[in-house]
Amino acid sequence: CNPSCTLTVTAAALKIALPARQHGTAQAPLNFKLDGSDSSNPGRMGQDGTPGPAVISKAKWDGNKIVISTTRDMGGNSVTSTQTLSVEGNKLTVSSTNSMQTDAPPQVATYTKG
């Protein structure tokens, strides 16, 4: 959500609608099933405008938080990134960790609605 996005959450799914890119190109929304099963989303756009390979994630509820785990192959190494989303009032907090940086503290970003 940099700098903005729209989240739609139900008990079963999370949809993240992203704003258009700098060139005005629309981005496909990210859709996650919240039952822990695989969710496929488009990979990052290359500089030539072609989408990268699909990214498979697993998302689930953990109490009142949503946890999204994504494992990718990075040069022959399996790397898992985890984002934990929580909402308090009008603030969304996203805490991110990465299996390659086991000693690093989570990266935390807070977004305000409106």
Steps between C-alpha positions, in 0.01 A plus 500: 500500500750754392378772509139382500276200440153374578446192714177302498477234769237234563520195722613296197710736285728804480519716187764771461432747219812692404512841330611537139874508435688820414437441129125465567506123455236331715619234743310179557360473853654248739253237622556270796284221636513516881470125563874424474474357148708616203417837345660592166571863409690662212873549550663840487506675165831499323648820363369400157144491639459123497380335820735272688411144595199448724563525872339238723414599858310352791291735710303435816345661801703497823254640753412845367809521277559375146827317436624460140797270431668486161789271405712575194810354341775763510802372314452145620413602856148465637403832661179546698363846569220552749273803531271542798216748456312647793246781525443721802258786455588670171856365488630198308829357623703265281786313663734320256767237557725308263660160556833626357525759779438290809675742738335813362201652677174508304449792265188683613293743294189679623237647269218736594158479336385810322 
